[in-house]
C-alpha cells in the first residue's frame, strides 16, 4: 500500500493552504468567538467555492463525491489554520443525509455553501457546535436522525467553539447502526486530521520563535533540551500522520475502519497535545496571553483532543478489537 498523494490532491492542498494563509484566519476566529459571524461565513463560502463543503456530497446531489482521503487532506488544512465553524459536524451530517432523509436540495445547498449543518450525537458528541450559526441543526440519538432546536449555550474550553444543548424534534429517518457508526467514525477521522494540522502549525510556530528569541545572550533554539523537545513533537506528528491516512484509506475502501480511526484519533490527539505543551514552553508566559494568536491553536487542541470520542474511549475500542481477535 502506498501512502502517496496524487498531483491533483497536492494541488488541491496547496490551493486550500494559499487561500487560508491570505485570509487572516486569527482575526476571523476572534470575531467568531465574540459572536460576529459575518467574516467567518464569508470564509465558509470561499472554501465552499473551492469545493471543501462538497467533498463528501455525492455527485448526483451537486457535490464532488470525493473520498475520505481528500476530506482528511482538507480538514488537516482547516486545523493548521485554526478555521472556526462546524466543519466536522457538517461532514457527519452530510454522511447521514446521503440517502436523502432531509429536505430536498439540502445536500446541494451544503455543497454550494448556502447551508451549514451541525448536530449532536450523544453520548459521543452531546452538544451541537455553533448551532446559533447553522442553518440546519440535527440530532442523532438511539439510531434516529431528527431535526433539533437550540435549548441553550454550554461553556467550552475554547471560546471560538460555541456549544449548545439541543432538543430533538421531528424524525427524519431511522439510521442503521453500521451507517451511524461509519458517520461517527468519519467525524473522529476528520477531527484527527484537524489535530494533525493544529500540531503541525504549533510546531512551525515554535521553531520560528525559537530561532528569534534570545535568552542569556543566545538564541534559545541553540539549547539542546529545547531541540530535543521539538524533535519529540516532530516524531509524534510523523508517527500520527500514516495512521490518519491509513484510516482514511480503509474508510475509502469501505472496510470496517473503527480500529484504524480510533488509532488515528489517539495518535493525532497525543501528538497535538505534545505540540501544544511544547509550544507553551518555547513561548513562555506570552503564550498564555489572550492577545497572542498562539492561544487560538492551544485552546482548539484542548477542545478537540476529547471531541468525537476521548482518548480513553478510543483506546478502549482498540483494546476490545484486539482482544476480540485473540
C-alpha positions as CSV (number, residue, x, y, z in Angstrom):
1,X,0.0,0.0,0.0
2,X,1.4,3.4,-1.0
3,X,0.6,6.5,1.1
4,X,1.4,8.9,-1.6
5,X,-0.8,11.8,-2.6
6,X,-1.5,12.4,-6.3
7,X,-0.6,15.5,-8.1
8,X,-4.2,16.6,-8.1
9,X,-4.5,16.1,-4.3
10,X,-1.3,18.0,-3.7
11,X,-2.5,20.8,-5.9
12,X,-5.8,21.0,-4.1
13,X,-4.0,21.1,-0.7
14,X,-1.8,24.0,-2.0
15,X,-4.8,25.9,-3.2
16,X,-6.5,25.5,0.1
17,X,-3.4,26.4,2.1
18,X,-2.8,29.5,-0.1
19,X,-6.4,30.7,0.4
20,X,-6.3,30.3,4.2
21,X,-2.9,31.8,4.5
22,X,-4.2,35.0,2.9
23,X,-7.5,35.1,4.8
24,X,-6.2,36.4,8.2
25,X,-7.9,33.5,10.0
26,X,-6.9,34.6,13.5
27,X,-9.0,37.8,13.1
28,X,-11.9,35.8,11.7
29,X,-11.7,33.3,14.6
30,X,-11.6,36.0,17.2
31,X,-14.7,37.6,15.7
32,X,-16.4,34.3,15.5
33,X,-15.8,33.7,19.2
34,X,-17.2,37.1,20.1
35,X,-20.5,36.3,18.2
36,X,-19.7,38.2,15.0
37,X,-20.0,35.6,12.3
38,X,-20.0,37.6,9.0
39,X,-16.3,37.2,8.3
40,X,-16.4,33.5,9.2
41,X,-19.4,32.8,6.9
42,X,-17.7,34.7,4.1
43,X,-14.7,32.4,4.6
44,X,-17.0,29.4,4.7
45,X,-18.4,30.5,1.3
46,X,-14.9,30.9,-0.2
47,X,-14.0,27.4,1.0
48,X,-17.2,26.1,-0.5
49,X,-16.4,27.7,-3.8
50,X,-13.1,25.8,-3.7
51,X,-15.1,22.6,-3.1
52,X,-14.4,21.8,0.5
53,X,-18.1,21.6,1.7
54,X,-18.9,19.5,-1.3
55,X,-16.2,16.9,-0.9
56,X,-18.4,14.3,0.8
57,X,-21.6,15.3,-1.1
58,X,-22.5,12.7,-3.8
59,X,-22.0,14.0,-7.4
60,X,-25.7,13.3,-8.0
61,X,-26.6,15.9,-5.4
62,X,-24.2,18.5,-6.7
63,X,-21.1,17.6,-4.8
64,X,-17.7,16.2,-5.7
65,X,-18.2,12.7,-4.4
66,X,-14.6,12.7,-3.1
67,X,-13.1,10.1,-0.8
68,X,-12.3,10.4,2.9
69,X,-8.6,10.8,1.8
70,X,-9.4,14.1,0.2
71,X,-11.6,15.1,3.1
72,X,-8.8,14.3,5.6
73,X,-6.4,16.4,3.5
74,X,-8.8,19.4,3.6
75,X,-9.6,19.1,7.3
76,X,-5.9,19.0,8.1
77,X,-5.6,22.4,6.4
78,X,-8.6,23.7,8.4
79,X,-6.8,22.6,11.6
80,X,-3.5,24.0,10.5
81,X,-5.1,27.5,10.1
82,X,-7.5,27.1,13.1
83,X,-10.5,27.8,10.9
84,X,-13.7,28.3,13.0
85,X,-17.1,26.7,12.3
86,X,-18.9,23.3,12.5
87,X,-16.8,21.7,9.7
88,X,-16.7,18.2,11.2
89,X,-20.4,18.4,12.1
90,X,-21.4,19.4,8.6
91,X,-19.4,16.5,7.2
92,X,-21.0,14.0,9.5
93,X,-24.4,15.4,8.8
94,X,-23.7,15.1,5.1
95,X,-22.8,11.4,5.6
96,X,-26.1,10.8,7.4
97,X,-28.1,12.6,4.7
98,X,-26.6,10.6,1.8
99,X,-29.8,8.6,1.3
100,X,-31.9,11.8,1.2
101,X,-33.9,11.8,4.5
102,X,-33.5,15.6,4.8
103,X,-35.3,18.4,3.0
104,X,-35.0,18.2,-0.8
105,X,-31.9,20.0,-2.1
106,X,-30.2,20.2,1.3
107,X,-27.1,18.3,0.2
108,X,-26.8,20.5,-2.8
109,X,-27.0,23.6,-0.5
110,X,-24.3,22.1,1.7
111,X,-22.1,21.6,-1.4
112,X,-22.5,25.2,-2.6
113,X,-22.0,26.6,0.9
114,X,-25.5,28.1,1.4
115,X,-26.3,25.5,4.1
116,X,-24.4,25.0,7.3
117,X,-25.1,21.8,9.3
118,X,-24.4,20.9,12.9
119,X,-25.6,18.1,15.0
120,X,-25.5,16.5,18.4
121,X,-24.9,12.7,18.6
122,X,-24.9,11.7,22.3
123,X,-23.0,10.2,24.0
124,X,-20.0,10.8,21.8
125,X,-21.0,14.3,20.9
126,X,-23.6,15.5,23.3
127,X,-23.7,19.2,22.2
128,X,-24.1,20.8,18.9
129,X,-21.3,23.1,17.8
130,X,-22.2,26.6,16.5
131,X,-25.9,25.8,16.5
132,X,-26.5,29.5,16.7
133,X,-24.9,29.9,13.2
134,X,-26.0,26.7,11.5
135,X,-28.9,26.8,9.0
136,X,-29.9,23.2,10.0
137,X,-29.5,21.6,13.4
138,X,-29.7,17.8,13.6
139,X,-29.8,15.2,16.4
140,X,-28.8,11.6,16.1
141,X,-29.8,9.6,19.1
142,X,-30.6,5.9,19.5
143,X,-30.4,5.4,15.8
144,X,-32.9,8.1,14.9
145,X,-32.0,11.2,12.9
146,X,-34.1,14.2,13.8
147,X,-34.2,18.0,13.4
148,X,-33.4,19.8,16.6
149,X,-34.0,23.1,18.4
150,X,-31.4,25.0,20.3
151,X,-32.0,24.8,24.1
152,X,-29.1,26.9,25.5
153,X,-25.4,27.5,25.4
154,X,-22.7,25.5,27.1
155,X,-19.4,26.9,28.1
156,X,-16.5,25.5,26.1
157,X,-12.8,25.4,26.9
158,X,-12.3,27.1,23.5
159,X,-14.3,30.3,23.3
160,X,-14.2,30.0,19.5
161,X,-16.2,26.7,19.7
162,X,-19.7,27.7,20.7
163,X,-21.5,24.6,22.1
164,X,-25.3,24.3,22.5
165,X,-27.7,21.9,24.1
166,X,-30.4,20.8,21.7
167,X,-33.9,19.3,21.9
168,X,-34.7,16.7,19.3
169,X,-37.7,17.5,17.1
170,X,-39.2,15.9,14.0
171,X,-37.9,12.5,12.9
172,X,-36.2,12.5,9.6
173,X,-35.1,8.8,9.3
174,X,-34.1,5.7,11.2
175,X,-30.4,5.2,10.7
176,X,-28.9,1.6,10.6
177,X,-26.2,1.0,13.2
178,X,-23.5,0.5,10.7
179,X,-24.4,3.7,8.8
180,X,-24.5,5.7,12.1
181,X,-21.2,4.1,13.2
182,X,-19.5,5.0,9.9
183,X,-20.7,8.6,10.1
184,X,-19.4,9.0,13.6
185,X,-16.1,7.4,12.6
186,X,-15.9,9.9,9.8
187,X,-16.3,12.6,12.4
188,X,-13.5,11.1,14.5
189,X,-11.2,10.8,11.5
190,X,-11.7,14.4,10.4
191,X,-11.2,15.6,14.0
192,X,-7.9,13.6,14.0
193,X,-6.9,15.3,10.7
194,X,-7.6,18.7,12.3
195,X,-5.5,17.8,15.3
196,X,-2.7,16.8,13.0
197,X,-2.9,20.2,11.3
198,X,-3.0,22.0,14.6
199,X,0.1,20.1,15.8
200,X,2.0,21.0,12.6
201,X,1.1,24.7,13.0
202,X,2.2,24.7,16.6
203,X,5.5,23.1,15.8
204,X,6.1,25.5,12.9
205,X,5.4,28.5,15.2
206,X,7.5,27.1,18.0
207,X,10.5,26.5,15.7
208,X,10.3,30.0,14.3
209,X,10.0,31.6,17.7
210,X,13.0,29.5,19.0
211,X,15.1,30.9,16.1
212,X,14.3,34.5,17.2
213,X,14.0,34.6,21.0
214,X,17.2,35.3,22.9
215,X,18.0,34.4,26.5
216,X,21.3,34.7,28.3
217,X,22.8,36.1,25.2
218,X,21.9,33.1,23.0
219,X,19.1,32.2,20.6
220,X,17.0,29.7,22.6
221,X,16.9,27.3,19.7
222,X,20.6,26.6,20.3
223,X,19.8,24.9,23.7
224,X,19.9,21.1,23.4
225,X,17.0,20.5,25.7
226,X,14.7,22.6,23.5
227,X,16.0,20.9,20.4
228,X,15.1,17.5,21.9
229,X,11.6,18.7,22.9
230,X,10.9,20.0,19.4
231,X,12.3,16.8,17.9
232,X,9.9,14.8,20.1
233,X,7.0,16.8,18.7
234,X,8.2,16.1,15.1
235,X,8.4,12.4,15.8
236,X,4.9,12.3,17.3
237,X,3.4,14.0,14.3
238,X,5.3,11.9,11.8
239,X,4.0,8.7,13.6
240,X,0.4,10.0,13.7
241,X,0.2,11.0,10.0
242,X,0.3,7.5,8.5
243,X,-2.3,6.4,11.0
244,X,-4.6,9.2,9.8
245,X,-4.0,8.4,6.2
246,X,-4.3,4.6,6.8
247,X,-7.7,5.1,8.5
248,X,-8.8,7.3,5.5
249,X,-7.7,4.7,3.0
250,X,-9.5,1.9,5.0
251,X,-12.7,4.0,5.1
252,X,-12.4,4.8,1.4
253,X,-12.2,1.0,0.7
254,X,-15.5,0.5,2.5
255,X,-13.9,-1.5,5.3
256,X,-14.9,-1.5,8.9
257,X,-12.4,1.1,9.9
258,X,-13.3,1.6,13.5
259,X,-10.0,0.4,15.0
260,X,-8.0,2.4,12.4
261,X,-10.0,5.5,13.1
262,X,-9.5,5.1,16.9
263,X,-5.8,4.6,16.4
264,X,-5.6,7.8,14.3
265,X,-7.6,9.8,16.8
266,X,-5.4,8.7,19.7
267,X,-2.1,9.3,17.9
268,X,-3.1,12.6,16.5
269,X,-4.5,13.8,19.8
270,X,-1.4,12.8,21.7
271,X,0.9,14.4,19.1
272,X,-1.1,17.7,19.0
273,X,-1.2,17.8,22.8
274,X,2.6,17.4,23.0
275,X,2.9,20.1,20.4
276,X,0.7,22.4,22.5
277,X,2.7,21.8,25.7
278,X,6.0,22.3,23.9
279,X,4.7,25.5,22.2
280,X,3.9,26.9,25.7
281,X,7.3,26.0,27.0
282,X,9.0,27.6,24.0
283,X,7.0,30.8,24.0
284,X,7.0,31.2,27.8
285,X,4.5,33.5,29.5
286,X,3.4,35.3,26.3
287,X,1.8,32.0,25.2
288,X,-0.8,32.3,27.9
289,X,-2.0,35.7,27.0
290,X,-5.3,36.2,25.3
291,X,-3.8,38.7,22.8
292,X,-1.3,36.3,21.4
293,X,-2.5,34.2,18.4
294,X,-0.9,31.1,19.8
295,X,-3.9,30.9,22.2
296,X,-6.2,30.1,19.3
297,X,-4.3,26.9,18.4
298,X,-3.7,25.9,22.0
299,X,-7.3,26.0,23.1
300,X,-8.5,24.3,19.9
301,X,-6.2,21.4,20.7
302,X,-7.6,21.2,24.2
303,X,-11.1,21.0,22.9
304,X,-10.6,18.6,20.0
305,X,-8.5,16.1,22.0
306,X,-11.7,14.9,23.6
307,X,-14.1,15.8,20.8
308,X,-15.7,12.9,18.8
309,X,-14.5,10.4,21.4
310,X,-11.9,10.9,24.1
311,X,-8.5,9.2,24.1
312,X,-9.8,6.8,26.8
313,X,-12.8,5.8,24.7
314,X,-10.8,5.2,21.6
315,X,-8.1,3.3,23.4
316,X,-10.9,1.1,24.9
317,X,-12.2,0.4,21.5
318,X,-8.8,-0.6,20.2
319,X,-8.3,-2.9,23.1
320,X,-11.7,-4.5,22.6
321,X,-10.9,-5.1,19.0
322,X,-7.6,-6.7,19.7
323,X,-9.0,-8.9,22.5
324,X,-11.8,-10.0,20.2
325,X,-9.3,-11.2,17.6
326,X,-7.2,-13.1,20.2
